[in-house]
Amino acid sequence: MAIHSLEMVPTRVRVTAILKRAIYSGEYKAGEELSLTAIAQQLGISRTPVREAFQTLAAEGLITLRMSKGAIVNTIDAKFIQDTFEMRILLESTAAYKAAKNGLPEASYFIKQLRQLEQEPEQIDRKAYEQLNQEIHWAIWGAADNKRMTNYLMELWNDPSTGNAIPEEQAHYRLSTKEHLALLTAIKEGKAAEARDTMKKHILRSEQNVLEYFSKKTKYKNCKLQLQIEQR
C-alpha cells in the first residue's frame, strides 16, 4: 500500500493546489474577490490553512491580498503558466532521476493500480484518479530524498491538467495512465535517464493542456469583448 498518502500532506498545500487549479481553469476569474471565510467553510476546514494558502498564492502573483482578509484574483498570462511549468519540469525530472537511483518501494503497488485502470478505462473515477496521480508524484519526490526540493514542488503543485483544463477527460486519463506506467517502470528498473526524460514529457503534456485551454478561454473573452464593442 502507498505510504505517501494525501493525508500526510499539509492542509495548506492541498488548499493551495485546489485554489491554483481553480484559477488556472477559470473557475475563479481575474478581478473576482475570494473570501477567506467562505473558502474555509466550503472546504470544511479552519481559516488558518486558507490564510496560509492565500499568502503562498500572493507571493506567486496569482492573487492580491486585501485588508479585509480576502483577496482579489490577478490576471495571469501564458508566460506565467510557462514559467511555473518550467520550474516543475526542472525539479520533477530531477526527482524522477534520483528516485530511479534511490529506489521507489511503492513502484510495484502503483503499477498494479494503473494496470487495473488500463484494463477498465471506462471505470476511471476523476476523484480517485486525481488522488492516485498525486500519490505517485509525491512518492517520487519522497524517494528523491531532498526535503528542500519537495518543499519547492509542493508550492508549485496544482495539477491543472485535469478538470476544466482538458479537452476530453477519459482520453486524458488513458494517456496519463500510459505515461505513469512508463515512468514507474523506468524508476523500478533503475533507468534514471529514462525516468527523467519520461517525467519531462509527462509534464510538458500537462503544460500543453493548460495553455490550450487558456488560449481558447482568452480568444473567447476577446471575441466577446469585440462583439460588445461592435454592437455599441
C-alpha positions as CSV (number, residue, x, y, z in Angstrom):
1,M,0.0,0.0,0.0
2,A,1.3,3.5,-0.8
3,I,2.6,5.3,2.3
4,H,2.8,8.7,0.7
5,S,-0.9,9.4,1.2
6,L,-2.6,12.7,0.6
7,E,-3.4,12.8,4.3
8,M,0.3,13.2,5.1
9,V,0.4,16.4,3.0
10,P,-0.1,19.7,5.0
11,T,-3.6,21.1,4.6
12,R,-2.3,24.4,3.4
13,V,-0.6,22.6,0.5
14,R,-3.8,20.9,-0.5
15,V,-5.7,24.1,-0.3
16,T,-3.1,25.9,-2.4
17,A,-3.3,23.3,-5.1
18,I,-7.1,23.5,-5.1
19,L,-7.1,27.2,-5.4
20,K,-4.4,27.2,-8.1
21,R,-6.3,24.8,-10.3
22,A,-9.5,26.9,-9.9
23,I,-7.6,30.0,-11.0
24,Y,-5.9,28.3,-13.9
25,S,-9.1,26.7,-15.1
26,G,-11.0,29.9,-15.0
27,E,-13.3,28.8,-12.2
28,Y,-12.0,31.9,-10.3
29,K,-11.8,34.8,-12.8
30,A,-9.5,37.8,-12.8
31,G,-10.9,40.5,-10.6
32,E,-13.0,38.1,-8.6
33,E,-12.9,38.5,-4.8
34,L,-12.0,35.4,-2.7
35,S,-13.4,35.2,0.8
36,L,-11.1,33.5,3.3
37,T,-14.1,32.6,5.5
38,A,-16.2,31.3,2.6
39,I,-13.5,29.1,1.2
40,A,-12.7,27.7,4.6
41,Q,-16.4,26.8,5.1
42,Q,-16.7,25.4,1.6
43,L,-13.7,23.1,2.3
44,G,-14.8,22.3,5.8
45,I,-11.5,23.4,7.4
46,S,-10.3,26.3,9.7
47,R,-9.3,29.6,8.2
48,T,-5.6,29.2,9.1
49,P,-4.6,26.9,6.2
50,V,-6.7,29.0,3.8
51,R,-4.8,32.1,5.1
52,E,-1.5,30.3,4.6
53,A,-2.6,29.3,1.1
54,F,-3.5,32.9,0.3
55,Q,-0.1,34.0,1.3
56,T,1.6,31.5,-1.0
57,L,-0.6,32.5,-3.9
58,A,0.1,36.2,-3.3
59,A,3.8,35.5,-3.2
60,E,3.5,33.9,-6.7
61,G,1.4,36.8,-8.0
62,L,-1.8,34.8,-8.5
63,I,-3.8,36.9,-6.0
64,T,-3.6,40.3,-4.2
65,L,-4.3,40.2,-0.5
66,R,-6.8,42.7,0.9
67,M,-7.0,44.3,4.3
68,S,-10.5,42.7,4.8
69,K,-8.7,39.3,5.0
70,G,-9.9,38.4,1.5
71,A,-8.1,38.5,-1.8
72,I,-8.6,39.5,-5.5
73,V,-7.6,37.2,-8.3
74,N,-5.0,38.7,-10.5
75,T,-4.8,38.4,-14.3
76,I,-2.4,35.7,-15.5
77,D,-1.0,35.2,-18.9
78,A,0.6,32.3,-20.9
79,K,4.1,33.4,-19.7
80,F,3.1,33.0,-16.1
81,I,1.9,29.4,-16.8
82,Q,5.0,28.6,-18.8
83,D,7.3,29.8,-16.0
84,T,5.5,27.7,-13.5
85,F,5.8,24.6,-15.6
86,E,9.4,25.3,-16.4
87,M,10.2,25.0,-12.7
88,R,8.1,21.9,-12.3
89,I,9.9,20.2,-15.3
90,L,13.4,21.0,-13.9
91,L,12.6,19.8,-10.3
92,E,10.3,16.8,-11.1
93,S,12.6,15.5,-13.8
94,T,15.5,15.6,-11.3
95,A,13.2,14.0,-8.6
96,A,12.4,11.1,-11.1
97,Y,16.1,10.7,-11.9
98,K,17.0,10.5,-8.2
99,A,14.1,8.2,-7.4
100,A,15.3,5.7,-10.0
101,K,18.8,5.9,-8.4
102,N,17.5,5.5,-4.8
103,G,14.6,3.1,-5.5
104,L,10.9,3.5,-5.0
105,P,9.3,0.8,-2.8
106,E,5.8,1.8,-3.9
107,A,6.5,1.3,-7.6
108,S,5.0,-2.2,-7.9
109,Y,1.9,-1.1,-6.0
110,F,1.3,1.9,-8.2
111,I,2.0,-0.2,-11.4
112,K,-0.6,-2.7,-10.3
113,Q,-3.2,0.1,-9.7
114,L,-2.5,1.6,-13.1
115,R,-2.7,-1.8,-14.9
116,Q,-6.2,-2.2,-13.5
117,L,-7.2,1.2,-14.7
118,E,-5.7,0.4,-18.1
119,Q,-7.9,-2.7,-18.5
120,E,-11.1,-0.8,-17.5
121,P,-10.6,2.8,-18.5
122,E,-14.3,3.5,-18.5
123,Q,-14.4,2.8,-14.8
124,I,-12.0,5.6,-14.0
125,D,-13.4,8.0,-11.4
126,R,-12.0,11.5,-11.5
127,K,-11.5,12.0,-7.8
128,A,-9.9,8.6,-7.3
129,Y,-7.6,9.1,-10.3
130,E,-6.5,12.5,-9.1
131,Q,-5.6,11.1,-5.7
132,L,-3.6,8.3,-7.3
133,N,-1.9,10.8,-9.6
134,Q,-0.9,12.9,-6.6
135,E,0.3,9.9,-4.6
136,I,2.5,8.8,-7.4
137,H,4.2,12.2,-7.8
138,W,4.6,12.8,-4.1
139,A,6.0,9.3,-3.6
140,I,8.6,10.1,-6.3
141,W,9.5,13.3,-4.5
142,G,9.9,11.4,-1.3
143,A,12.2,8.8,-3.0
144,A,14.4,11.6,-4.3
145,D,15.2,12.3,-0.7
146,N,15.6,16.0,-0.9
147,K,13.4,17.9,1.5
148,R,14.0,21.3,0.0
149,M,13.2,20.0,-3.4
150,T,10.0,18.5,-2.0
151,N,9.0,21.8,-0.4
152,Y,9.5,23.7,-3.6
153,L,7.5,21.2,-5.6
154,M,4.6,21.3,-3.1
155,E,4.4,25.1,-3.6
156,L,4.4,24.6,-7.4
157,W,1.9,21.7,-7.3
158,N,-1.5,22.5,-8.8
159,D,-2.3,19.5,-11.1
160,P,-4.1,21.8,-13.6
161,S,-4.1,19.2,-16.3
162,T,-7.5,17.8,-15.1
163,G,-10.9,19.2,-14.7
164,N,-11.9,22.2,-16.9
165,A,-8.4,22.4,-18.4
166,I,-8.5,19.3,-20.5
167,P,-10.3,18.8,-23.8
168,E,-11.5,15.2,-23.2
169,E,-11.4,13.7,-19.8
170,Q,-11.3,10.0,-20.5
171,A,-8.7,10.4,-23.3
172,H,-6.5,12.4,-20.9
173,Y,-6.8,9.7,-18.2
174,R,-5.9,6.9,-20.6
175,L,-2.8,8.7,-21.9
176,S,-1.8,9.8,-18.4
177,T,-2.0,6.1,-17.3
178,K,0.4,5.1,-20.0
179,E,2.8,7.9,-19.1
180,H,2.7,7.0,-15.4
181,L,3.3,3.3,-16.2
182,A,6.3,4.1,-18.4
183,L,7.7,6.4,-15.7
184,L,7.2,4.0,-12.8
185,T,8.7,1.1,-14.9
186,A,11.8,3.1,-15.6
187,I,12.1,4.0,-11.9
188,K,11.6,0.4,-10.8
189,E,14.2,-0.8,-13.2
190,G,16.7,1.9,-12.1
191,K,16.8,3.6,-15.5
192,A,17.4,7.1,-14.2
193,A,17.9,8.9,-17.5
194,E,14.8,7.3,-19.0
195,A,12.8,8.2,-15.9
196,R,13.9,11.8,-16.1
197,D,13.0,12.1,-19.8
198,T,9.6,10.4,-19.3
199,M,8.7,12.8,-16.5
200,K,9.7,15.8,-18.6
201,K,7.4,14.6,-21.4
202,H,4.6,14.0,-19.0
203,I,4.7,17.5,-17.5
204,L,5.1,19.1,-20.9
205,R,1.9,17.5,-22.0
206,S,0.1,18.9,-18.9
207,E,1.5,22.3,-19.7
208,Q,0.2,22.0,-23.3
209,N,-3.3,21.1,-22.0
210,V,-3.4,24.1,-19.7
211,L,-2.0,26.5,-22.4
212,E,-4.5,25.3,-25.0
213,Y,-7.4,25.8,-22.6
214,F,-6.0,29.2,-21.6
215,S,-5.7,30.2,-25.2
216,K,-9.3,29.2,-26.0
217,K,-10.6,31.0,-23.0
218,T,-8.6,34.2,-23.9
219,K,-9.9,34.1,-27.5
220,Y,-13.4,33.6,-26.4
221,K,-13.1,36.6,-24.0
222,N,-11.6,38.8,-26.7
223,C,-14.3,37.8,-29.2
224,K,-17.0,38.5,-26.7
225,L,-15.5,41.9,-25.9
226,Q,-15.1,42.7,-29.7
227,L,-18.7,41.8,-30.2
228,Q,-19.8,44.1,-27.4
229,I,-17.8,47.0,-29.0
230,E,-19.3,46.4,-32.4
231,Q,-22.8,46.4,-31.0
232,R,-22.4,49.7,-29.4
